[in-house]
């Protein structure tokens, strides 16, 4: 798993590549922790994510909870294939704003009335 970060018009975009599973979840947590501050808006671009396990879902839920505590917010973009199916089956696609692309997230409507 590889994470690259881009600051884009007030958003922090985390591009996640590869597999987000038990073996890589600690690296993912270390990457996003470095970008948590009050009011941060993070977009997880998962368009290059090939696989996500329950450990990966848990890490994303923890990120969302931490952001909520900091009055920030989380959106997800680029869901496809198996990753999209996992988000749908777990209901995570209803917990966060979901956009086709990170650029769409920049222009989109983010609801802050979600619970996780």
The first five atom37 places (N, CA, C, CB, O) and aatype in JSON, in Angstrom:
{
  "aatype": [20, 20, 20, 20, 20, 20, 20, 20, 20, 20, 20, 20, 20, 20, 20, 20, 20, 20, 20, 20, 20, 20, 20, 20, 20, 20, 20, 20, 20, 20, 20, 20, 20, 20, 20, 20, 20, 20, 20, 20, 20, 20, 20, 20, 20, 20, 20, 20, 20, 20, 20, 20, 20, 20, 20, 20, 20, 20, 20, 20, 20, 20, 20, 20, 20, 20, 20, 20, 20, 20, 20, 20, 20, 20, 20, 20, 20, 20, 20, 20, 20, 20, 20, 20, 20, 20, 20, 20, 20, 20, 20, 20, 20, 20, 20, 20, 20, 20, 20, 20, 20, 20, 20, 20, 20, 20, 20, 20, 20, 20, 20, 20, 20, 20, 20, 20],
  "atom_mask": [
    [1, 1, 1, 1, 1],
    [1, 1, 1, 1, 1],
    [1, 1, 1, 1, 1],
    [1, 1, 1, 1, 1],
    [1, 1, 1, 1, 1],
    [1, 1, 1, 1, 1],
    [1, 1, 1, 1, 1],
    [1, 1, 1, 1, 1],
    [1, 1, 1, 1, 1],
    [1, 1, 1, 1, 1],
    [1, 1, 1, 1, 1],
    [1, 1, 1, 1, 1],
    [1, 1, 1, 1, 1],
    [1, 1, 1, 1, 1],
    [1, 1, 1, 1, 1],
    [1, 1, 1, 1, 1],
    [1, 1, 1, 1, 1],
    [1, 1, 1, 1, 1],
    [1, 1, 1, 1, 1],
    [1, 1, 1, 1, 1],
    [1, 1, 1, 1, 1],
    [1, 1, 1, 1, 1],
    [1, 1, 1, 1, 1],
    [1, 1, 1, 1, 1],
    [1, 1, 1, 1, 1],
    [1, 1, 1, 1, 1],
    [1, 1, 1, 1, 1],
    [1, 1, 1, 1, 1],
    [1, 1, 1, 1, 1],
    [1, 1, 1, 1, 1],
    [1, 1, 1, 1, 1],
    [1, 1, 1, 1, 1],
    [1, 1, 1, 1, 1],
    [1, 1, 1, 1, 1],
    [1, 1, 1, 1, 1],
    [1, 1, 1, 1, 1],
    [1, 1, 1, 1, 1],
    [1, 1, 1, 1, 1],
    [1, 1, 1, 1, 1],
    [1, 1, 1, 1, 1],
    [1, 1, 1, 1, 1],
    [1, 1, 1, 1, 1],
    [1, 1, 1, 1, 1],
    [1, 1, 1, 1, 1],
    [1, 1, 1, 1, 1],
    [1, 1, 1, 1, 1],
    [1, 1, 1, 1, 1],
    [1, 1, 1, 1, 1],
    [1, 1, 1, 1, 1],
    [1, 1, 1, 1, 1],
    [1, 1, 1, 1, 1],
    [1, 1, 1, 1, 1],
    [1, 1, 1, 1, 1],
    [1, 1, 1, 1, 1],
    [1, 1, 1, 1, 1],
    [1, 1, 1, 1, 1],
    [1, 1, 1, 1, 1],
    [1, 1, 1, 1, 1],
    [1, 1, 1, 1, 1],
    [1, 1, 1, 1, 1],
    [1, 1, 1, 1, 1],
    [1, 1, 1, 1, 1],
    [1, 1, 1, 1, 1],
    [1, 1, 1, 1, 1],
    [1, 1, 1, 1, 1],
    [1, 1, 1, 1, 1],
    [1, 1, 1, 1, 1],
    [1, 1, 1, 1, 1],
    [1, 1, 1, 1, 1],
    [1, 1, 1, 1, 1],
    [1, 1, 1, 1, 1],
    [1, 1, 1, 1, 1],
    [1, 1, 1, 1, 1],
    [1, 1, 1, 1, 1],
    [1, 1, 1, 1, 1],
    [1, 1, 1, 1, 1],
    [1, 1, 1, 1, 1],
    [1, 1, 1, 1, 1],
    [1, 1, 1, 1, 1],
    [1, 1, 1, 1, 1],
    [1, 1, 1, 1, 1],
    [1, 1, 1, 1, 1],
    [1, 1, 1, 1, 1],
    [1, 1, 1, 1, 1],
    [1, 1, 1, 1, 1],
    [1, 1, 1, 1, 1],
    [1, 1, 1, 1, 1],
    [1, 1, 1, 1, 1],
    [1, 1, 1, 1, 1],
    [1, 1, 1, 1, 1],
    [1, 1, 1, 1, 1],
    [1, 1, 1, 1, 1],
    [1, 1, 1, 1, 1],
    [1, 1, 1, 1, 1],
    [1, 1, 1, 1, 1],
    [1, 1, 1, 1, 1],
    [1, 1, 1, 1, 1],
    [1, 1, 1, 1, 1],
    [1, 1, 1, 1, 1],
    [1, 1, 1, 1, 1],
    [1, 1, 1, 1, 1],
    [1, 1, 1, 1, 1],
    [1, 1, 1, 1, 1],
    [1, 1, 1, 1, 1],
    [1, 1, 1, 1, 1],
    [1, 1, 1, 1, 1],
    [1, 1, 1, 1, 1],
    [1, 1, 1, 1, 1],
    [1, 1, 1, 1, 1],
    [1, 1, 1, 1, 1],
    [1, 1, 1, 1, 1],
    [1, 1, 1, 1, 1],
    [1, 1, 1, 1, 1],
    [1, 1, 1, 1, 1],
    [1, 1, 1, 1, 1],
    [1, 1, 1, 1, 1]
  ],
  "atom_positions": [
    [[0.85, -1.17, 0.0], [0.0, 0.0, 0.0], [0.89, 1.23, 0.0], [-0.96, 0.0, 1.22], [1.93, 1.28, 0.66]],
    [[0.46, 2.21, -0.75], [1.18, 3.48, -0.84], [0.16, 4.6, -0.71], [1.98, 3.6, -2.18], [-0.94, 4.53, -1.26]],
    [[0.53, 5.65, 0.03], [-0.33, 6.81, 0.2], [0.44, 8.03, -0.28], [-0.8, 6.97, 1.68], [1.56, 8.29, 0.17]],
    [[-0.17, 8.79, -1.17], [0.39, 10.08, -1.55], [-0.62, 11.15, -1.18], [0.75, 10.13, -3.09], [-1.83, 10.91, -1.17]],
    [[-0.1, 12.33, -0.88], [-0.95, 13.4, -0.36], [-0.81, 14.64, -1.22], [-0.59, 13.72, 1.11], [0.28, 15.0, -1.67]],
    [[-1.94, 15.29, -1.44], [-1.95, 16.53, -2.21], [-2.89, 17.51, -1.52], [-2.39, 16.27, -3.69], [-4.01, 17.15, -1.16]],
    [[-2.44, 18.73, -1.34], [-3.3, 19.79, -0.84], [-3.96, 20.43, -2.06], [-2.48, 20.86, 0.0], [-3.28, 20.81, -3.01]],
    [[-5.28, 20.54, -2.02], [-6.02, 20.98, -3.19], [-7.18, 21.87, -2.77], [-6.53, 19.78, -4.0], [-8.19, 21.37, -2.29]],
    [[-7.05, 23.18, -2.93], [-8.12, 24.14, -2.66], [-8.81, 23.91, -1.31], [-9.15, 24.07, -3.75], [-10.03, 23.79, -1.26]],
    [[-8.05, 23.84, -0.25], [-8.61, 23.68, 1.08], [-8.89, 22.26, 1.5], [-9.85, 24.44, 1.17], [-9.36, 22.02, 2.62]],
    [[-8.61, 21.3, 0.63], [-8.8, 19.89, 0.95], [-7.45, 19.2, 1.05], [-9.68, 19.2, -0.11], [-6.48, 19.59, 0.4]],
    [[-7.4, 18.17, 1.87], [-6.26, 17.27, 1.89], [-6.73, 15.99, 1.2], [-5.74, 16.99, 3.36], [-7.65, 15.33, 1.68]],
    [[-6.1, 15.66, 0.09], [-6.49, 14.48, -0.67], [-5.44, 13.4, -0.43], [-6.63, 14.79, -2.18], [-4.26, 13.6, -0.69]],
    [[-5.89, 12.25, 0.07], [-5.02, 11.1, 0.28], [-5.34, 10.08, -0.81], [-5.21, 10.48, 1.7], [-6.44, 9.53, -0.85]],
    [[-4.37, 9.84, -1.69], [-4.5, 8.85, -2.75], [-3.95, 7.53, -2.21], [-3.76, 9.29, -4.06], [-2.77, 7.44, -1.88]],
    [[-4.8, 6.52, -2.12], [-4.39, 5.23, -1.55], [-4.29, 4.21, -2.67], [-5.41, 4.76, -0.44], [-5.26, 3.96, -3.39]],
    [[-3.1, 3.61, -2.8], [-2.83, 2.62, -3.85], [-2.6, 1.24, -3.24], [-1.6, 3.03, -4.7], [-2.06, 1.13, -2.14]],
    [[-3.02, 0.21, -3.95], [-2.69, -1.15, -3.55], [-3.75, -1.8, -2.69], [-1.4, -1.17, -2.81], [-4.92, -1.85, -3.06]],
    [[-3.31, -2.3, -1.53], [-4.18, -3.05, -0.62], [-4.2, -2.38, 0.74], [-3.71, -4.53, -0.49], [-3.15, -2.05, 1.29]],
    [[-5.39, -2.18, 1.28], [-5.53, -1.65, 2.64], [-6.05, -2.79, 3.5], [-6.49, -0.39, 2.69], [-7.25, -3.07, 3.53]],
    [[-5.13, -3.45, 4.19], [-5.47, -4.64, 4.97], [-4.65, -4.65, 6.25], [-5.23, -5.93, 4.16], [-3.99, -3.66, 6.58]],
    [[-4.69, -5.74, 6.97], [-4.0, -5.85, 8.25], [-2.53, -5.51, 8.14], [-4.17, -7.24, 8.81], [-1.97, -4.89, 9.04]],
    [[-1.89, -5.91, 7.05], [-0.46, -5.68, 6.88], [-0.12, -4.21, 6.63], [0.07, -6.52, 5.74], [0.99, -3.77, 6.93]],
    [[-1.05, -3.44, 6.09], [-0.74, -2.06, 5.72], [-1.49, -1.0, 6.5], [-1.02, -1.88, 4.28], [-1.22, 0.19, 6.34]],
    [[-2.42, -1.4, 7.33], [-3.29, -0.43, 7.99], [-2.51, 0.51, 8.92], [-4.37, -1.16, 8.78], [-2.88, 1.68, 9.04]],
    [[-1.48, 0.04, 9.57], [-0.69, 0.9, 10.46], [-0.01, 2.02, 9.67], [0.38, 0.06, 11.22], [0.03, 3.16, 10.13]],
    [[0.51, 1.71, 8.49], [1.11, 2.74, 7.64], [0.07, 3.77, 7.21], [1.76, 2.1, 6.39], [0.35, 4.97, 7.2]],
    [[-1.11, 3.31, 6.87], [-2.2, 4.22, 6.51], [-2.53, 5.15, 7.67], [-3.46, 3.42, 6.09], [-2.67, 6.36, 7.48]],
    [[-2.66, 4.6, 8.87], [-2.97, 5.41, 10.04], [-1.88, 6.44, 10.31], [-3.15, 4.52, 11.27], [-2.18, 7.59, 10.65]],
    [[-0.63, 6.05, 10.16], [0.48, 6.99, 10.35], [0.43, 8.13, 9.34], [1.82, 6.27, 10.24], [0.71, 9.28, 9.68]],
    [[0.08, 7.81, 8.11], [-0.01, 8.84, 7.07], [-1.11, 9.86, 7.37], [-0.26, 8.19, 5.71], [-0.87, 11.06, 7.3]],
    [[-2.3, 9.39, 7.69], [-3.38, 10.35, 7.89], [-3.25, 11.11, 9.19], [-4.71, 9.65, 7.85], [-3.67, 12.26, 9.27]],
    [[-2.66, 10.5, 10.21], [-2.5, 11.16, 11.5], [-1.7, 12.45, 11.36], [-1.82, 10.23, 12.5], [-1.97, 13.43, 12.06]],
    [[-0.73, 12.45, 10.48], [0.11, 13.62, 10.28], [-0.67, 14.81, 9.71], [1.26, 13.28, 9.35], [-0.17, 15.93, 9.71]],
    [[-1.9, 14.58, 9.22], [-2.67, 15.63, 8.58], [-3.94, 16.0, 9.34], [-3.04, 15.21, 7.19], [-4.8, 16.7, 8.81]],
    [[-4.06, 15.53, 10.56], [-5.26, 15.83, 11.34], [-5.08, 17.13, 12.11], [-5.58, 14.68, 12.31], [-4.15, 17.28, 12.9]],
    [[-5.97, 18.06, 11.88], [-6.05, 19.28, 12.65], [-7.49, 19.76, 12.63], [-5.09, 20.38, 12.1], [-8.31, 19.26, 11.86]],
    [[-7.79, 20.7, 13.48], [-9.15, 21.2, 13.59], [-9.65, 21.69, 12.23], [-9.24, 22.33, 14.63], [-8.97, 22.45, 11.54]],
    [[-10.84, 21.24, 11.86], [-11.48, 21.69, 10.64], [-10.98, 21.07, 9.35], [-11.34, 23.13, 10.55], [-11.42, 21.46, 8.27]],
    [[-10.08, 20.11, 9.43], [-9.52, 19.5, 8.23], [-10.6, 18.77, 7.43], [-8.4, 18.53, 8.59], [-11.43, 18.05, 7.99]],
    [[-10.57, 18.96, 6.14], [-11.44, 18.22, 5.22], [-10.55, 17.29, 4.41], [-12.27, 19.19, 4.28], [-9.68, 17.74, 3.68]],
    [[-10.78, 15.99, 4.56], [-9.96, 14.99, 3.89], [-10.81, 14.23, 2.89], [-9.33, 14.02, 4.91], [-11.93, 13.81, 3.17]],
    [[-10.24, 14.05, 1.69], [-10.84, 13.19, 0.68], [-9.93, 11.98, 0.53], [-11.04, 13.94, -0.7], [-8.73, 12.13, 0.28]],
    [[-10.49, 10.8, 0.69], [-9.76, 9.57, 0.4], [-10.05, 9.2, -1.05], [-10.17, 8.41, 1.38], [-11.17, 8.82, -1.38]],
    [[-9.04, 9.31, -1.9], [-9.2, 8.9, -3.29], [-8.79, 7.43, -3.36], [-8.33, 9.79, -4.28], [-7.61, 7.1, -3.25]],
    [[-9.77, 6.56, -3.53], [-9.54, 5.11, -3.52], [-9.59, 4.51, -4.92], [-10.58, 4.42, -2.64], [-9.78, 3.31, -5.08]],
    [[-9.43, 5.35, -5.93], [-9.53, 4.87, -7.31], [-8.44, 3.86, -7.67], [-9.47, 6.05, -8.27], [-8.62, 3.09, -8.61]],
    [[-7.33, 3.86, -6.95], [-6.25, 2.91, -7.23], [-6.13, 1.85, -6.13], [-4.93, 3.66, -7.38], [-5.15, 1.11, -6.08]],
    [[-7.13, 1.78, -5.26], [-7.13, 0.76, -4.22], [-7.68, -0.53, -4.82], [-7.98, 1.21, -2.98], [-8.78, -0.55, -5.36]],
    [[-6.92, -1.6, -4.71], [-7.3, -2.89, -5.3], [-8.1, -3.76, -4.34], [-6.07, -3.63, -5.75], [-8.93, -4.57, -4.77]],
    [[-7.84, -3.6, -3.04], [-8.43, -4.5, -2.04], [-8.54, -3.76, -0.72], [-7.58, -5.8, -1.88], [-7.66, -2.98, -0.36]],
    [[-9.63, -4.0, 0.0], [-9.78, -3.46, 1.34], [-10.37, -4.55, 2.22], [-10.68, -2.18, 1.35], [-11.35, -5.21, 1.85]],
    [[-9.77, -4.74, 3.39], [-10.26, -5.73, 4.35], [-11.05, -5.03, 5.45], [-9.07, -6.55, 4.95], [-11.2, -3.81, 5.45]],
    [[-11.54, -5.82, 6.38], [-12.26, -5.23, 7.51], [-11.34, -4.32, 8.32], [-12.84, -6.33, 8.41], [-11.8, -3.34, 8.89]],
    [[-10.05, -4.64, 8.38], [-9.1, -3.77, 9.09], [-9.0, -2.41, 8.38], [-7.69, -4.44, 9.16], [-8.87, -1.38, 9.04]],
    [[-9.06, -2.41, 7.05], [-9.04, -1.16, 6.3], [-10.29, -0.34, 6.53], [-8.86, -1.44, 4.83], [-10.23, 0.88, 6.7]],
    [[-11.44, -1.0, 6.53], [-12.7, -0.31, 6.82], [-12.66, 0.29, 8.22], [-13.91, -1.29, 6.69], [-13.05, 1.44, 8.42]],
    [[-12.17, -0.47, 9.18], [-12.06, 0.02, 10.56], [-11.18, 1.27, 10.62], [-11.49, -1.08, 11.48], [-11.52, 2.23, 11.31]],
    [[-10.06, 1.27, 9.91], [-9.15, 2.42, 9.91], [-9.83, 3.65, 9.32], [-7.87, 2.09, 9.12], [-9.63, 4.77, 9.81]],
    [[-10.62, 3.47, 8.28], [-11.34, 4.6, 7.68], [-12.4, 5.12, 8.64], [-11.99, 4.18, 6.34], [-12.58, 6.34, 8.76]],
    [[-13.09, 4.22, 9.34], [-14.08, 4.66, 10.34], [-13.42, 5.41, 11.48], [-14.85, 3.44, 10.89], [-13.97, 6.4, 11.98]],
    [[-12.24, 4.97, 11.91], [-11.51, 5.68, 12.96], [-11.08, 7.06, 12.48], [-10.28, 4.87, 13.4], [-11.15, 8.03, 13.24]],
    [[-10.63, 7.15, 11.24], [-10.27, 8.45, 10.67], [-11.47, 9.38, 10.69], [-9.73, 8.29, 9.23], [-11.35, 10.54, 11.09]],
    [[-12.63, 8.9, 10.26], [-13.85, 9.71, 10.24], [-14.21, 10.18, 11.64], [-15.01, 8.92, 9.63], [-14.6, 11.33, 11.83]],
    [[-14.08, 9.3, 12.61], [-14.4, 9.66, 14.0], [-13.44, 10.72, 14.53], [-14.36, 8.41, 14.91], [-13.85, 11.68, 15.18]],
    [[-12.15, 10.55, 14.24], [-11.17, 11.54, 14.69], [-11.43, 12.89, 14.04], [-9.75, 11.07, 14.36], [-11.35, 13.93, 14.71]],
    [[-11.75, 12.9, 12.76], [-12.07, 14.15, 12.08], [-13.31, 14.8, 12.67], [-12.26, 13.91, 10.59], [-13.35, 16.02, 12.86]],
    [[-14.32, 14.01, 12.96], [-15.55, 14.55, 13.55], [-15.25, 15.22, 14.89], [-16.59, 13.43, 13.74], [-15.78, 16.29, 15.18]],
    [[-14.4, 14.59, 15.69], [-14.02, 15.18, 16.98], [-13.26, 16.5, 16.81], [-13.17, 14.2, 17.76], [-13.28, 17.35, 17.7]],
    [[-12.6, 16.66, 15.67], [-11.85, 17.89, 15.38], [-12.66, 18.88, 14.54], [-10.55, 17.54, 14.64], [-12.13, 19.86, 14.04]],
    [[-13.96, 18.6, 14.4], [-14.85, 19.44, 13.59], [-14.41, 19.46, 12.13], [-14.9, 20.86, 14.14], [-14.61, 20.45, 11.42]],
    [[-13.81, 18.36, 11.69], [-13.42, 18.19, 10.3], [-14.4, 17.26, 9.62], [-11.98, 17.66, 10.18], [-15.44, 16.93, 10.18]],
    [[-14.06, 16.84, 8.41], [-14.95, 15.93, 7.7], [-14.18, 15.07, 6.72], [-16.05, 16.72, 6.97], [-13.05, 15.38, 6.33]],
    [[-14.82, 13.98, 6.33], [-14.22, 13.0, 5.43], [-15.17, 12.73, 4.28], [-13.89, 11.69, 6.18], [-16.38, 12.61, 4.46]],
    [[-14.61, 12.64, 3.09], [-15.34, 12.18, 1.9], [-14.49, 11.13, 1.22], [-15.67, 13.37, 0.93], [-13.28, 11.04, 1.45]],
    [[-15.12, 10.34, 0.38], [-14.45, 9.26, -0.33], [-14.71, 9.46, -1.82], [-14.93, 7.85, 0.15], [-15.8, 9.86, -2.22]],
    [[-13.7, 9.17, -2.63], [-13.89, 9.25, -4.08], [-13.24, 8.05, -4.75], [-13.3, 10.57, -4.64], [-12.37, 7.38, -4.18]],
    [[-13.68, 7.8, -5.97], [-13.05, 6.79, -6.81], [-13.39, 5.35, -6.47], [-11.62, 6.95, -6.74], [-12.6, 4.46, -6.78]],
    [[-14.53, 5.1, -5.86], [-14.89, 3.72, -5.53], [-15.18, 2.93, -6.8], [-16.1, 3.68, -4.59], [-15.92, 3.4, -7.67]],
    [[-14.61, 1.74, -6.89], [-14.91, 0.86, -8.02], [-14.62, -0.58, -7.65], [-14.09, 1.27, -9.27], [-13.95, -0.86, -6.66]],
    [[-15.15, -1.49, -8.44], [-14.87, -2.91, -8.28], [-15.17, -3.43, -6.88], [-13.46, -3.19, -8.61], [-16.19, -3.11, -6.28]],
    [[-14.25, -4.25, -6.39], [-14.4, -4.9, -5.09], [-14.5, -3.88, -3.96], [-13.23, -5.84, -4.85], [-15.25, -4.1, -3.0]],
    [[-13.76, -2.79, -4.05], [-13.78, -1.77, -2.99], [-15.17, -1.14, -2.91], [-12.7, -0.68, -3.24], [-15.69, -0.93, -1.81]],
    [[-15.76, -0.84, -4.05], [-17.11, -0.28, -4.07], [-18.1, -1.28, -3.47], [-17.53, 0.08, -5.51], [-19.0, -0.89, -2.72]],
    [[-17.94, -2.54, -3.8], [-18.83, -3.57, -3.27], [-18.72, -3.67, -1.75], [-18.51, -4.93, -3.91], [-19.73, -3.79, -1.06]],
    [[-17.51, -3.62, -1.22], [-17.31, -3.69, 0.23], [-17.93, -2.47, 0.91], [-15.8, -3.77, 0.57], [-18.57, -2.61, 1.95]],
    [[-17.76, -1.29, 0.33], [-18.37, -0.09, 0.91], [-19.89, -0.22, 0.91], [-17.95, 1.16, 0.12], [-20.55, 0.18, 1.88]],
    [[-20.44, -0.78, -0.14], [-21.89, -0.95, -0.23], [-22.38, -1.99, 0.78], [-22.29, -1.36, -1.64], [-23.35, -1.74, 1.49]],
    [[-21.72, -3.14, 0.84], [-22.14, -4.22, 1.75], [-22.05, -3.82, 3.21], [-21.29, -5.45, 1.51], [-22.87, -4.24, 4.03]],
    [[-21.05, -2.99, 3.55], [-20.86, -2.58, 4.95], [-21.66, -1.33, 5.3], [-19.4, -2.33, 5.22], [-21.74, -0.95, 6.47]],
    [[-22.25, -0.69, 4.29], [-23.01, 0.54, 4.54], [-22.14, 1.78, 4.64], [-23.8, 0.39, 5.8], [-22.64, 2.87, 4.93]],
    [[-20.84, 1.63, 4.41], [-19.95, 2.78, 4.5], [-20.25, 3.82, 3.42], [-18.5, 2.33, 4.38], [-19.93, 5.0, 3.59]],
    [[-20.86, 3.4, 2.33], [-21.2, 4.36, 1.28], [-22.33, 5.3, 1.69], [-21.6, 3.61, 0.01], [-22.64, 6.25, 0.98]],
    [[-22.95, 5.03, 2.84], [-23.97, 5.93, 3.36], [-23.45, 6.78, 4.52], [-25.18, 5.14, 3.81], [-24.12, 7.71, 4.97]],
    [[-22.25, 6.47, 5.0], [-21.69, 7.19, 6.14], [-20.91, 8.44, 5.74], [-20.79, 6.28, 6.93], [-20.79, 9.39, 6.51]],
    [[-20.37, 8.42, 4.52], [-19.54, 9.53, 4.05], [-20.08, 10.02, 2.72], [-18.06, 9.1, 3.93], [-20.7, 9.26, 1.98]],
    [[-19.84, 11.28, 2.42], [-20.13, 11.72, 1.05], [-19.24, 10.94, 0.09], [-19.92, 13.27, 0.89], [-18.04, 10.8, 0.34]],
    [[-19.8, 10.44, -0.98], [-19.05, 9.66, -1.97], [-19.12, 10.41, -3.31], [-19.62, 8.19, -2.11], [-20.2, 10.79, -3.77]],
    [[-17.95, 10.6, -3.91], [-17.84, 11.33, -5.17], [-17.09, 10.46, -6.17], [-17.13, 12.69, -4.97], [-16.33, 9.57, -5.79]],
    [[-17.3, 10.73, -7.45], [-16.59, 10.0, -8.5], [-15.1, 10.3, -8.46], [-17.17, 10.36, -9.87], [-14.28, 9.39, -8.6]],
    [[-14.74, 11.58, -8.27], [-13.34, 12.0, -8.27], [-13.08, 12.97, -7.13], [-12.96, 12.64, -9.62], [-14.01, 13.53, -6.55]],
    [[-11.8, 13.16, -6.81], [-11.43, 14.13, -5.78], [-11.81, 15.55, -6.22], [-9.92, 14.05, -5.47], [-12.19, 16.37, -5.39]],
    [[-11.7, 15.83, -7.51], [-12.08, 17.15, -8.02], [-13.58, 17.4, -7.83], [-11.72, 17.28, -9.5], [-14.0, 18.51, -7.52]],
    [[-14.37, 16.35, -8.02], [-15.81, 16.47, -7.79], [-16.09, 16.73, -6.31], [-16.54, 15.19, -8.27], [-17.0, 17.49, -5.97]],
    [[-15.32, 16.11, -5.45], [-15.48, 16.31, -4.0], [-15.2, 17.77, -3.63], [-14.54, 15.38, -3.2], [-15.83, 18.32, -2.73]],
    [[-14.26, 18.36, -4.31], [-13.92, 19.76, -4.07], [-15.11, 20.67, -4.32], [-12.75, 20.19, -4.95], [-15.31, 21.66, -3.61]],
    [[-15.9, 20.34, -5.32], [-17.06, 21.16, -5.69], [-18.36, 20.67, -5.07], [-17.21, 21.19, -7.2], [-19.38, 21.37, -5.12]],
    [[-18.35, 19.48, -4.47], [-19.58, 18.83, -4.02], [-20.1, 19.29, -2.68], [-19.36, 17.39, -3.97], [-19.48, 20.08, -1.98]],
    [[-21.27, 18.76, -2.35], [-21.94, 19.05, -1.09], [-21.55, 17.99, -0.06], [-23.48, 19.09, -1.29], [-21.81, 16.8, -0.25]],
    [[-20.93, 18.42, 1.02], [-20.52, 17.52, 2.11], [-21.5, 17.69, 3.25], [-19.05, 17.82, 2.58], [-21.66, 18.79, 3.78]],
    [[-22.16, 16.62, 3.63], [-23.05, 16.66, 4.77], [-22.26, 16.34, 6.02], [-24.23, 15.67, 4.6], [-21.45, 15.42, 6.02]],
    [[-22.48, 17.1, 7.09], [-21.78, 16.83, 8.35], [-22.68, 16.12, 9.35], [-21.26, 18.13, 8.96], [-22.29, 15.91, 10.5]],
    [[-23.86, 15.76, 8.93], [-24.82, 15.12, 9.83], [-24.78, 13.61, 9.73], [-26.22, 15.62, 9.54], [-25.83, 12.97, 9.67]],
    [[-23.62, 13.04, 9.7], [-23.47, 11.59, 9.61], [-22.92, 11.07, 10.92], [-22.55, 11.2, 8.43], [-22.16, 11.76, 11.6]],
    [[-23.3, 9.86, 11.28], [-22.79, 9.29, 12.52], [-22.01, 8.01, 12.21], [-23.93, 9.01, 13.52], [-22.42, 7.22, 11.36]],
    [[-20.91, 7.82, 12.91], [-20.09, 6.64, 12.78], [-19.4, 6.37, 14.08], [-19.07, 6.8, 11.65], [-18.65, 5.4, 14.2]]
  ]
}
